Amino acid sequence: MMVHFDYYPKDRPRIRALENQLKSAKKRAGAGELGETEFHVDGNDGYLYMYGSDPDRLYPVTAPILKSSKLMTDAEITKHYGSRTETFT
């Protein structure tokens, strides 16, 4: 699962706190793991990558945390099902 979001460099500490919340929730649920977060240097695009065997199990664990973060207000989420994807905000 990939989450594309807008950020400003001053938001990085809040993004790190969000990453920690996501890691804890996924670990408790046994629903996958958080990959490396990507920040584009030439803009304010950020990407959270989350891995698990089933995106339909991973999303319900992470959705409440993502929805509670003002940083993720207009985020775009892409679930990957092998070669098929589903994208939504």
N, C-alpha and C positions, 0 to 999 in steps of 0.2 A: 504494500500500500504506500502511496506517495501523497504527501500534503504539500501543495505549492502555496506560499504565502508571501505577503509584502512585509518588509521590515525596514527599520532604520538602524544604523550601527549602535545607537544608544539603547536599542531593545535587546541586545545580545544577552545581558544578564537575565532578563525575563524569559528569553527563549531557553536558556540553560535550565532555569527553574522548571519550565514546562517539560523539557526533556526528562528531567528527573522524575516528575510526576508520571509521565508516560511509561518510563522504565519500571517504576514501582508497580503500577497498575497491571502491566503486561506480565510481570514476574509473578505477582499474586495470582493472576488468572491462568497462568501457563499458556498465554495466547501468542507468544512470539517474542521478538526482540526489536529494539530500536537500532537502526543503522546509523551511519554517520550523517550528520546534518550538513547540508551544503548551502553556502552563502555565496552568491555571485558578487564578485568584487566590483564589476562595472555597473551595478544597479542595486536595486533593493529587493531582488527575488531571493527567496529562501525555500529550501526543500527539506522536509522531514521524510526519512525513509524508514518504513517499518516492515519487518519480515515475519511471516508466520505461515503455517501450512494452509490456513483458510482465512481469506480476507473477511468473510462473513462472520467469523468468530473474532477476528482482530478488531474490526470496526466498532462493535458494541462496547468493547472494553475501553477504547480510546475516545470515542465520540463525546462522552460527557466532559472529558478533560479538555478536548479541543474546543467544544462549544462554550466552555466557561472562560476561555482566554480571549480577551479583547484583541490580541494579536492575530487571532485566527478568524476574525469576523468575516472576511471575504475570501477565506482560504478555499482552494479547489482540491478535492480529494479524488484520487484515482485508485480504484481497486484493480489489481491484476489477477486474472484467472487464466494462467497459461498465456496463450496468444490473444485472449479477449480481455478488454478493459472496460470499466464503467467509471465515468467521471461525473462528479456533482459538486455543488458548493455546500 
